[in-house]
Amino acid sequence: MPDGANAILVRRRRRAQAAGPRAAFEASGNRPLAVLAAVFVLAQLVLVRPVLGLGWDEIVYVSQVTSHHPAAFFSAPRSRGVSLLVAPVASWSSSVPLLRVYLALLSGLALYVALRSWRGLFPARVLVVGGALFASLWMTLFYGPQAMPNYWVAIGALISVGCFLRARAGRSSPAVLWGLGAGAALMAWMRPTDAAYVAVPLLVLALVRRHRRMLLVLLAGLAAGAVPWVIEAYASYGGLGERLAEASRIQGGMGWQIAVDDQLRSLGGRALCRPCTGSMPSPLVIAWWFALPVLAGLGLTVAARARRLERSLVPLACAAMAALPYLFMIGYAAPRFLQPAYALLAIPVADALWHLVGTPGGAWRPVTAPLVALALAGHLAAQLAVLDGAVSRNAESRRDWGRTADALHRLGVRTPCLLTGHEAIPIGYYTGCSSGATSGNNENTTAAEILHTAERRPVAHLARAGGRPPRYARSWPVHRISDLDVRVAPRR
């Protein structure tokens, strides 16, 4: 055989050997996605701890469906999706560990389904790395087993965008169309306004390209998810416009407000950054945030060269729309707000990372591959460190609520009872009391109603130590519990 032919055969054998593990990975079907989902569930149960008590927002959602505690005030921006999600457990059990395990398992299954909806659009290795990038963020691990809406908006976004692209690629089977509608419904079920932002690029593309069936399915899904929120707007707020206006007021007024720096500060483990003051987290903690747009741009370039630009451009456009209101339209931040954007960015970013570490022929790049691996290891270590701090701080604050509840019980404040004032909603839940406020975002009663309630059941007002109580509670006997002044209404 000629020397040239021998050289060609040698090169082919080397390429086949280099691509062997990668080809085997692609041939393994959905098993790598299932393994990723299982690891995600296990990480939640180990790192976030099922015994972590319910947080403030969780209490609002869970209390709507449990018979063990009075329902907390449900403000205009909230949607009933989370309450319905936890109802299969919370409606009959008050066990927080059971609820945590249920939500962890459900979030892992949801991640698997969401990534499967992208099969055929990207190689399996890209989907696994993209899923791992999203699942390993501290806010994803922290909120996965919690009764909060943002993770589920992210899952709905992944499903709807993946199914939309599959339908665009000619795979518009009934299952794909059902997935498109279900993903849109899930987003709107959890947070209708977030769903609207994510869906804008999909609606525009379907309209411009005259995909009538996809457009109708998408609109039907959004409408189905938003119907309960709209009905409640007319039943309790005087109309849809009034509810949107009230939601805007509670969020500080929607408008041009740059919250980019607030989001950066929140990456250090702050569940809510309002007001968002203090120093920035360590550069090691926030470096990934600045790498995201660079890697997303590289992923777009890789997709353009491979003649599959739309598969990366559409999720990037939806991610940008999902992030828009939380970066430029509200005056505070919470890291969970951007979870839908992070989920959609993860797949094009994973595509870019695979381009950096391997050649089209399947061989590893000897320089960039170790650097990328080192950077990812450092990023994971930083995320786990932030997660540990966030879990510890939140666990301590929730134990404080429990200790305050025990002290209130010793003062005779027991179910049925009413708490008002500072942190009345969470402390009321832990005490077994309903909560009331005469002003602020959770206003739901009046001073006269509070005094009338005090004639029939225990009522207490909570204030920071040394704080000035409202007029109706100034004559009540005061007790010091930790850093709170607790005034208990005298019984007649």
LOGU-850642 format. One line per field, with one value per residue (C-alpha): residue number from 0; residue in one letter; z, x, y. Coordinates in steps of 0.1 Angstrom, whole numbers, plus 5000, padded with zeros to 4 digits. Example, Ala and Ser with C-alpha at 12.3 -4.5 7.8 and 13.67 -1.06 7.14 Angstrom:
BEGIN
i [0 | 1]
aa [a | s]
c3 [5078 | 5071]
c1 [5123 | 5137]
c2 [4955 | 4989]
//
This chain:
BEGIN
i [0 | 1 | 2 | 3 | 4 | 5 | 6 | 7 | 8 | 9 | 10 | 11 | 12 | 13 | 14 | 15 | 16 | 17 | 18 | 19 | 20 | 21 | 22 | 23 | 24 | 25 | 26 | 27 | 28 | 29 | 30 | 31 | 32 | 33 | 34 | 35 | 36 | 37 | 38 | 39 | 40 | 41 | 42 | 43 | 44 | 45 | 46 | 47 | 48 | 49 | 50 | 51 | 52 | 53 | 54 | 55 | 56 | 57 | 58 | 59 | 60 | 61 | 62 | 63 | 64 | 65 | 66 | 67 | 68 | 69 | 70 | 71 | 72 | 73 | 74 | 75 | 76 | 77 | 78 | 79 | 80 | 81 | 82 | 83 | 84 | 85 | 86 | 87 | 88 | 89 | 90 | 91 | 92 | 93 | 94 | 95 | 96 | 97 | 98 | 99 | 100 | 101 | 102 | 103 | 104 | 105 | 106 | 107 | 108 | 109 | 110 | 111 | 112 | 113 | 114 | 115 | 116 | 117 | 118 | 119 | 120 | 121 | 122 | 123 | 124 | 125 | 126 | 127 | 128 | 129 | 130 | 131 | 132 | 133 | 134 | 135 | 136 | 137 | 138 | 139 | 140 | 141 | 142 | 143 | 144 | 145 | 146 | 147 | 148 | 149 | 150 | 151 | 152 | 153 | 154 | 155 | 156 | 157 | 158 | 159 | 160 | 161 | 162 | 163 | 164 | 165 | 166 | 167 | 168 | 169 | 170 | 171 | 172 | 173 | 174 | 175 | 176 | 177 | 178 | 179 | 180 | 181 | 182 | 183 | 184 | 185 | 186 | 187 | 188 | 189 | 190 | 191 | 192 | 193 | 194 | 195 | 196 | 197 | 198 | 199 | 200 | 201 | 202 | 203 | 204 | 205 | 206 | 207 | 208 | 209 | 210 | 211 | 212 | 213 | 214 | 215 | 216 | 217 | 218 | 219 | 220 | 221 | 222 | 223 | 224 | 225 | 226 | 227 | 228 | 229 | 230 | 231 | 232 | 233 | 234 | 235 | 236 | 237 | 238 | 239 | 240 | 241 | 242 | 243 | 244 | 245 | 246 | 247 | 248 | 249 | 250 | 251 | 252 | 253 | 254 | 255 | 256 | 257 | 258 | 259 | 260 | 261 | 262 | 263 | 264 | 265 | 266 | 267 | 268 | 269 | 270 | 271 | 272 | 273 | 274 | 275 | 276 | 277 | 278 | 279 | 280 | 281 | 282 | 283 | 284 | 285 | 286 | 287 | 288 | 289 | 290 | 291 | 292 | 293 | 294 | 295 | 296 | 297 | 298 | 299 | 300 | 301 | 302 | 303 | 304 | 305 | 306 | 307 | 308 | 309 | 310 | 311 | 312 | 313 | 314 | 315 | 316 | 317 | 318 | 319 | 320 | 321 | 322 | 323 | 324 | 325 | 326 | 327 | 328 | 329 | 330 | 331 | 332 | 333 | 334 | 335 | 336 | 337 | 338 | 339 | 340 | 341 | 342 | 343 | 344 | 345 | 346 | 347 | 348 | 349 | 350 | 351 | 352 | 353 | 354 | 355 | 356 | 357 | 358 | 359 | 360 | 361 | 362 | 363 | 364 | 365 | 366 | 367 | 368 | 369 | 370 | 371 | 372 | 373 | 374 | 375 | 376 | 377 | 378 | 379 | 380 | 381 | 382 | 383 | 384 | 385 | 386 | 387 | 388 | 389 | 390 | 391 | 392 | 393 | 394 | 395 | 396 | 397 | 398 | 399 | 400 | 401 | 402 | 403 | 404 | 405 | 406 | 407 | 408 | 409 | 410 | 411 | 412 | 413 | 414 | 415 | 416 | 417 | 418 | 419 | 420 | 421 | 422 | 423 | 424 | 425 | 426 | 427 | 428 | 429 | 430 | 431 | 432 | 433 | 434 | 435 | 436 | 437 | 438 | 439 | 440 | 441 | 442 | 443 | 444 | 445 | 446 | 447 | 448 | 449 | 450 | 451 | 452 | 453 | 454 | 455 | 456 | 457 | 458 | 459 | 460 | 461 | 462 | 463 | 464 | 465 | 466 | 467 | 468 | 469 | 470 | 471 | 472 | 473 | 474 | 475 | 476 | 477 | 478 | 479 | 480 | 481 | 482 | 483 | 484 | 485 | 486 | 487 | 488 | 489 | 490 | 491]
aa [m | p | d | g | a | n | a | i | l | v | r | r | r | r | r | a | q | a | a | g | p | r | a | a | f | e | a | s | g | n | r | p | l | a | v | l | a | a | v | f | v | l | a | q | l | v | l | v | r | p | v | l | g | l | g | w | d | e | i | v | y | v | s | q | v | t | s | h | h | p | a | a | f | f | s | a | p | r | s | r | g | v | s | l | l | v | a | p | v | a | s | w | s | s | s | v | p | l | l | r | v | y | l | a | l | l | s | g | l | a | l | y | v | a | l | r | s | w | r | g | l | f | p | a | r | v | l | v | v | g | g | a | l | f | a | s | l | w | m | t | l | f | y | g | p | q | a | m | p | n | y | w | v | a | i | g | a | l | i | s | v | g | c | f | l | r | a | r | a | g | r | s | s | p | a | v | l | w | g | l | g | a | g | a | a | l | m | a | w | m | r | p | t | d | a | a | y | v | a | v | p | l | l | v | l | a | l | v | r | r | h | r | r | m | l | l | v | l | l | a | g | l | a | a | g | a | v | p | w | v | i | e | a | y | a | s | y | g | g | l | g | e | r | l | a | e | a | s | r | i | q | g | g | m | g | w | q | i | a | v | d | d | q | l | r | s | l | g | g | r | a | l | c | r | p | c | t | g | s | m | p | s | p | l | v | i | a | w | w | f | a | l | p | v | l | a | g | l | g | l | t | v | a | a | r | a | r | r | l | e | r | s | l | v | p | l | a | c | a | a | m | a | a | l | p | y | l | f | m | i | g | y | a | a | p | r | f | l | q | p | a | y | a | l | l | a | i | p | v | a | d | a | l | w | h | l | v | g | t | p | g | g | a | w | r | p | v | t | a | p | l | v | a | l | a | l | a | g | h | l | a | a | q | l | a | v | l | d | g | a | v | s | r | n | a | e | s | r | r | d | w | g | r | t | a | d | a | l | h | r | l | g | v | r | t | p | c | l | l | t | g | h | e | a | i | p | i | g | y | y | t | g | c | s | s | g | a | t | s | g | n | n | e | n | t | t | a | a | e | i | l | h | t | a | e | r | r | p | v | a | h | l | a | r | a | g | g | r | p | p | r | y | a | r | s | w | p | v | h | r | i | s | d | l | d | v | r | v | a | p | r | r]
c3 [5000 | 4992 | 5021 | 5015 | 5020 | 5052 | 5066 | 5059 | 5076 | 5106 | 5109 | 5107 | 5134 | 5157 | 5151 | 5158 | 5190 | 5201 | 5193 | 5207 | 5243 | 5228 | 5203 | 5230 | 5252 | 5223 | 5218 | 5254 | 5249 | 5278 | 5305 | 5311 | 5315 | 5341 | 5360 | 5360 | 5374 | 5401 | 5412 | 5413 | 5436 | 5458 | 5460 | 5472 | 5499 | 5512 | 5508 | 5515 | 5543 | 5543 | 5579 | 5567 | 5579 | 5557 | 5546 | 5544 | 5508 | 5512 | 5542 | 5521 | 5493 | 5516 | 5540 | 5512 | 5509 | 5544 | 5571 | 5598 | 5597 | 5588 | 5552 | 5551 | 5531 | 5494 | 5476 | 5440 | 5424 | 5436 | 5416 | 5429 | 5409 | 5438 | 5462 | 5438 | 5433 | 5470 | 5477 | 5472 | 5504 | 5522 | 5522 | 5545 | 5562 | 5581 | 5578 | 5563 | 5556 | 5537 | 5516 | 5509 | 5497 | 5475 | 5459 | 5454 | 5436 | 5416 | 5406 | 5395 | 5373 | 5359 | 5349 | 5332 | 5312 | 5303 | 5290 | 5270 | 5252 | 5235 | 5222 | 5185 | 5187 | 5204 | 5211 | 5244 | 5258 | 5254 | 5271 | 5300 | 5306 | 5301 | 5326 | 5350 | 5347 | 5356 | 5383 | 5401 | 5406 | 5443 | 5438 | 5417 | 5444 | 5472 | 5456 | 5440 | 5472 | 5482 | 5475 | 5453 | 5416 | 5398 | 5393 | 5378 | 5354 | 5343 | 5337 | 5317 | 5297 | 5288 | 5278 | 5257 | 5239 | 5232 | 5219 | 5198 | 5182 | 5175 | 5159 | 5138 | 5128 | 5113 | 5143 | 5151 | 5163 | 5187 | 5216 | 5207 | 5204 | 5237 | 5252 | 5238 | 5253 | 5286 | 5291 | 5284 | 5308 | 5335 | 5332 | 5333 | 5361 | 5383 | 5373 | 5344 | 5339 | 5336 | 5311 | 5290 | 5288 | 5280 | 5253 | 5234 | 5210 | 5204 | 5196 | 5173 | 5154 | 5151 | 5138 | 5113 | 5099 | 5099 | 5120 | 5129 | 5147 | 5169 | 5176 | 5187 | 5209 | 5225 | 5232 | 5244 | 5269 | 5282 | 5285 | 5303 | 5329 | 5334 | 5337 | 5375 | 5380 | 5357 | 5373 | 5408 | 5395 | 5387 | 5418 | 5444 | 5428 | 5407 | 5374 | 5355 | 5352 | 5389 | 5399 | 5376 | 5391 | 5426 | 5418 | 5404 | 5435 | 5458 | 5437 | 5441 | 5408 | 5375 | 5353 | 5342 | 5372 | 5369 | 5392 | 5376 | 5406 | 5430 | 5412 | 5416 | 5453 | 5457 | 5442 | 5475 | 5490 | 5498 | 5493 | 5490 | 5484 | 5493 | 5499 | 5483 | 5501 | 5512 | 5494 | 5463 | 5468 | 5461 | 5424 | 5426 | 5434 | 5406 | 5378 | 5362 | 5358 | 5336 | 5317 | 5307 | 5280 | 5265 | 5264 | 5250 | 5222 | 5215 | 5215 | 5190 | 5167 | 5170 | 5160 | 5131 | 5117 | 5121 | 5103 | 5133 | 5144 | 5153 | 5179 | 5199 | 5190 | 5201 | 5237 | 5240 | 5229 | 5254 | 5282 | 5275 | 5277 | 5309 | 5325 | 5312 | 5340 | 5368 | 5355 | 5343 | 5356 | 5394 | 5422 | 5441 | 5434 | 5444 | 5427 | 5420 | 5397 | 5370 | 5371 | 5338 | 5321 | 5335 | 5324 | 5288 | 5287 | 5299 | 5267 | 5243 | 5269 | 5272 | 5234 | 5236 | 5263 | 5242 | 5213 | 5236 | 5249 | 5217 | 5180 | 5154 | 5148 | 5184 | 5198 | 5230 | 5228 | 5249 | 5261 | 5265 | 5279 | 5312 | 5316 | 5311 | 5335 | 5361 | 5357 | 5361 | 5392 | 5408 | 5398 | 5414 | 5446 | 5448 | 5443 | 5470 | 5494 | 5488 | 5491 | 5525 | 5538 | 5524 | 5540 | 5574 | 5575 | 5565 | 5589 | 5617 | 5609 | 5607 | 5640 | 5655 | 5643 | 5660 | 5692 | 5691 | 5686 | 5716 | 5738 | 5725 | 5735 | 5770 | 5771 | 5763 | 5726 | 5711 | 5683 | 5675 | 5677 | 5657 | 5653 | 5638 | 5632 | 5624 | 5606 | 5617 | 5587 | 5593 | 5631 | 5629 | 5609 | 5633 | 5662 | 5646 | 5644 | 5616 | 5607 | 5601 | 5589 | 5588 | 5562 | 5538 | 5511 | 5532 | 5545 | 5551 | 5582 | 5603 | 5639 | 5648 | 5635 | 5655 | 5687 | 5680 | 5675 | 5708 | 5727 | 5715 | 5711 | 5719 | 5699 | 5700 | 5683 | 5673 | 5670 | 5669 | 5703 | 5712 | 5682 | 5685 | 5685 | 5667 | 5687 | 5692 | 5710 | 5731 | 5763 | 5760 | 5784 | 5767 | 5769 | 5754 | 5732 | 5717 | 5698 | 5697 | 5719 | 5721 | 5733 | 5742 | 5743 | 5778 | 5778 | 5790]
c1 [5000 | 5014 | 5028 | 5002 | 4974 | 4990 | 4992 | 4955 | 4946 | 4967 | 4950 | 4916 | 4924 | 4936 | 4905 | 4883 | 4902 | 4899 | 4862 | 4855 | 4844 | 4825 | 4807 | 4799 | 4785 | 4763 | 4750 | 4741 | 4708 | 4691 | 4711 | 4736 | 4707 | 4691 | 4724 | 4727 | 4692 | 4699 | 4731 | 4712 | 4686 | 4712 | 4732 | 4701 | 4693 | 4729 | 4738 | 4706 | 4693 | 4657 | 4653 | 4658 | 4627 | 4603 | 4613 | 4591 | 4579 | 4576 | 4553 | 4530 | 4527 | 4525 | 4500 | 4474 | 4469 | 4477 | 4450 | 4476 | 4482 | 4462 | 4467 | 4491 | 4483 | 4488 | 4500 | 4494 | 4527 | 4523 | 4507 | 4491 | 4513 | 4537 | 4508 | 4493 | 4527 | 4532 | 4495 | 4500 | 4522 | 4513 | 4476 | 4478 | 4513 | 4531 | 4564 | 4590 | 4616 | 4589 | 4581 | 4618 | 4623 | 4592 | 4604 | 4639 | 4627 | 4603 | 4629 | 4653 | 4626 | 4618 | 4654 | 4656 | 4624 | 4635 | 4669 | 4653 | 4632 | 4665 | 4675 | 4684 | 4692 | 4725 | 4748 | 4740 | 4774 | 4764 | 4730 | 4747 | 4773 | 4746 | 4724 | 4753 | 4763 | 4727 | 4722 | 4755 | 4748 | 4742 | 4708 | 4696 | 4707 | 4693 | 4659 | 4654 | 4639 | 4621 | 4585 | 4595 | 4585 | 4617 | 4632 | 4600 | 4598 | 4633 | 4622 | 4592 | 4614 | 4638 | 4609 | 4590 | 4621 | 4635 | 4601 | 4597 | 4631 | 4624 | 4591 | 4610 | 4634 | 4606 | 4599 | 4565 | 4550 | 4520 | 4544 | 4566 | 4536 | 4522 | 4556 | 4556 | 4522 | 4530 | 4563 | 4545 | 4517 | 4542 | 4559 | 4526 | 4513 | 4543 | 4548 | 4527 | 4548 | 4580 | 4564 | 4554 | 4590 | 4605 | 4579 | 4583 | 4610 | 4591 | 4559 | 4577 | 4595 | 4563 | 4544 | 4571 | 4576 | 4538 | 4539 | 4502 | 4500 | 4530 | 4517 | 4483 | 4498 | 4522 | 4494 | 4471 | 4497 | 4504 | 4467 | 4460 | 4487 | 4477 | 4439 | 4439 | 4460 | 4437 | 4405 | 4419 | 4428 | 4391 | 4378 | 4402 | 4419 | 4393 | 4407 | 4439 | 4452 | 4447 | 4465 | 4495 | 4496 | 4495 | 4522 | 4544 | 4539 | 4549 | 4580 | 4590 | 4576 | 4585 | 4605 | 4641 | 4662 | 4696 | 4699 | 4730 | 4752 | 4724 | 4724 | 4762 | 4760 | 4733 | 4756 | 4774 | 4745 | 4719 | 4684 | 4670 | 4690 | 4665 | 4680 | 4711 | 4740 | 4774 | 4805 | 4807 | 4815 | 4849 | 4860 | 4861 | 4824 | 4812 | 4838 | 4814 | 4788 | 4812 | 4822 | 4786 | 4781 | 4816 | 4809 | 4774 | 4789 | 4814 | 4785 | 4767 | 4798 | 4802 | 4766 | 4769 | 4799 | 4780 | 4750 | 4727 | 4726 | 4689 | 4694 | 4716 | 4702 | 4667 | 4675 | 4699 | 4672 | 4647 | 4674 | 4680 | 4642 | 4639 | 4667 | 4656 | 4631 | 4653 | 4684 | 4669 | 4634 | 4633 | 4653 | 4664 | 4677 | 4674 | 4696 | 4667 | 4651 | 4676 | 4672 | 4653 | 4680 | 4707 | 4690 | 4686 | 4721 | 4736 | 4732 | 4749 | 4776 | 4781 | 4784 | 4811 | 4830 | 4830 | 4844 | 4872 | 4882 | 4879 | 4885 | 4858 | 4877 | 4873 | 4908 | 4914 | 4930 | 4961 | 4962 | 4926 | 4912 | 4931 | 4924 | 4887 | 4887 | 4906 | 4882 | 4851 | 4866 | 4872 | 4837 | 4821 | 4841 | 4830 | 4794 | 4795 | 4811 | 4784 | 4757 | 4770 | 4770 | 4735 | 4721 | 4737 | 4724 | 4689 | 4688 | 4698 | 4672 | 4645 | 4655 | 4652 | 4616 | 4610 | 4626 | 4604 | 4574 | 4582 | 4586 | 4552 | 4536 | 4550 | 4533 | 4500 | 4499 | 4486 | 4463 | 4440 | 4459 | 4470 | 4504 | 4511 | 4542 | 4578 | 4581 | 4545 | 4541 | 4569 | 4568 | 4530 | 4533 | 4558 | 4536 | 4504 | 4489 | 4474 | 4492 | 4479 | 4492 | 4476 | 4500 | 4528 | 4529 | 4510 | 4482 | 4451 | 4434 | 4427 | 4435 | 4398 | 4397 | 4429 | 4414 | 4381 | 4401 | 4420 | 4387 | 4383 | 4417 | 4454 | 4469 | 4505 | 4525 | 4562 | 4587 | 4624 | 4638 | 4633 | 4610 | 4578 | 4547 | 4515 | 4489 | 4466 | 4494 | 4511 | 4493 | 4499 | 4524 | 4558 | 4581 | 4616 | 4622 | 4657 | 4659 | 4621 | 4597 | 4566 | 4534 | 4506 | 4471 | 4455 | 4426 | 4392]
c2 [5000 | 5035 | 5055 | 5082 | 5057 | 5043 | 5079 | 5084 | 5052 | 5061 | 5095 | 5079 | 5053 | 5081 | 5102 | 5071 | 5063 | 5100 | 5101 | 5067 | 5078 | 5107 | 5085 | 5060 | 5088 | 5100 | 5064 | 5060 | 5078 | 5095 | 5077 | 5105 | 5130 | 5106 | 5103 | 5141 | 5145 | 5118 | 5136 | 5169 | 5154 | 5138 | 5171 | 5190 | 5165 | 5165 | 5201 | 5220 | 5196 | 5185 | 5199 | 5235 | 5253 | 5272 | 5307 | 5338 | 5334 | 5296 | 5302 | 5324 | 5297 | 5267 | 5282 | 5286 | 5249 | 5235 | 5229 | 5231 | 5269 | 5300 | 5312 | 5342 | 5373 | 5367 | 5398 | 5409 | 5398 | 5362 | 5333 | 5302 | 5278 | 5270 | 5264 | 5239 | 5223 | 5216 | 5207 | 5169 | 5170 | 5202 | 5196 | 5166 | 5168 | 5196 | 5177 | 5201 | 5173 | 5154 | 5185 | 5190 | 5155 | 5157 | 5189 | 5177 | 5146 | 5166 | 5192 | 5164 | 5148 | 5182 | 5188 | 5155 | 5162 | 5197 | 5186 | 5157 | 5182 | 5194 | 5160 | 5162 | 5199 | 5196 | 5165 | 5148 | 5158 | 5195 | 5189 | 5172 | 5199 | 5226 | 5209 | 5205 | 5242 | 5252 | 5226 | 5234 | 5271 | 5277 | 5293 | 5263 | 5238 | 5261 | 5267 | 5233 | 5218 | 5250 | 5261 | 5290 | 5297 | 5308 | 5273 | 5261 | 5291 | 5281 | 5245 | 5257 | 5280 | 5252 | 5229 | 5255 | 5268 | 5233 | 5221 | 5253 | 5247 | 5211 | 5220 | 5246 | 5219 | 5198 | 5176 | 5190 | 5158 | 5159 | 5153 | 5182 | 5205 | 5193 | 5200 | 5236 | 5243 | 5226 | 5245 | 5278 | 5269 | 5259 | 5293 | 5312 | 5291 | 5300 | 5337 | 5351 | 5382 | 5362 | 5339 | 5368 | 5381 | 5347 | 5340 | 5373 | 5360 | 5328 | 5347 | 5371 | 5343 | 5322 | 5353 | 5364 | 5329 | 5323 | 5292 | 5294 | 5261 | 5268 | 5303 | 5290 | 5263 | 5288 | 5313 | 5286 | 5274 | 5309 | 5315 | 5283 | 5290 | 5326 | 5321 | 5316 | 5347 | 5367 | 5354 | 5363 | 5398 | 5405 | 5387 | 5403 | 5434 | 5451 | 5440 | 5430 | 5465 | 5472 | 5440 | 5448 | 5483 | 5470 | 5444 | 5472 | 5493 | 5464 | 5459 | 5495 | 5507 | 5491 | 5514 | 5522 | 5512 | 5496 | 5466 | 5450 | 5459 | 5447 | 5413 | 5411 | 5418 | 5391 | 5364 | 5362 | 5343 | 5369 | 5355 | 5391 | 5422 | 5450 | 5475 | 5462 | 5477 | 5465 | 5454 | 5432 | 5395 | 5381 | 5382 | 5343 | 5343 | 5366 | 5358 | 5334 | 5361 | 5381 | 5350 | 5342 | 5368 | 5360 | 5323 | 5329 | 5350 | 5322 | 5297 | 5319 | 5319 | 5282 | 5277 | 5300 | 5282 | 5249 | 5263 | 5259 | 5296 | 5296 | 5268 | 5291 | 5325 | 5317 | 5306 | 5336 | 5360 | 5344 | 5346 | 5382 | 5390 | 5370 | 5390 | 5424 | 5433 | 5421 | 5439 | 5472 | 5476 | 5470 | 5486 | 5455 | 5420 | 5383 | 5357 | 5334 | 5361 | 5352 | 5314 | 5313 | 5333 | 5311 | 5279 | 5291 | 5304 | 5271 | 5252 | 5276 | 5282 | 5244 | 5243 | 5270 | 5251 | 5219 | 5239 | 5251 | 5217 | 5196 | 5198 | 5189 | 5157 | 5146 | 5152 | 5172 | 5206 | 5203 | 5239 | 5251 | 5218 | 5218 | 5255 | 5251 | 5221 | 5242 | 5271 | 5249 | 5232 | 5266 | 5278 | 5247 | 5252 | 5288 | 5279 | 5252 | 5276 | 5303 | 5276 | 5265 | 5300 | 5307 | 5275 | 5282 | 5318 | 5308 | 5279 | 5302 | 5328 | 5301 | 5287 | 5322 | 5323 | 5289 | 5301 | 5333 | 5311 | 5290 | 5321 | 5334 | 5301 | 5306 | 5340 | 5324 | 5333 | 5301 | 5290 | 5306 | 5338 | 5369 | 5385 | 5420 | 5440 | 5430 | 5396 | 5388 | 5364 | 5340 | 5342 | 5338 | 5306 | 5291 | 5301 | 5289 | 5323 | 5343 | 5376 | 5411 | 5444 | 5478 | 5493 | 5483 | 5456 | 5431 | 5453 | 5432 | 5446 | 5477 | 5488 | 5484 | 5448 | 5440 | 5454 | 5435 | 5403 | 5409 | 5406 | 5370 | 5355 | 5362 | 5390 | 5403 | 5430 | 5425 | 5453 | 5457 | 5463 | 5500 | 5505 | 5527 | 5506 | 5516 | 5535 | 5505 | 5485 | 5512 | 5503 | 5466 | 5449 | 5446 | 5416 | 5412 | 5382 | 5381 | 5414 | 5420 | 5439 | 5418 | 5435 | 5411 | 5424 | 5420 | 5396 | 5409]
//
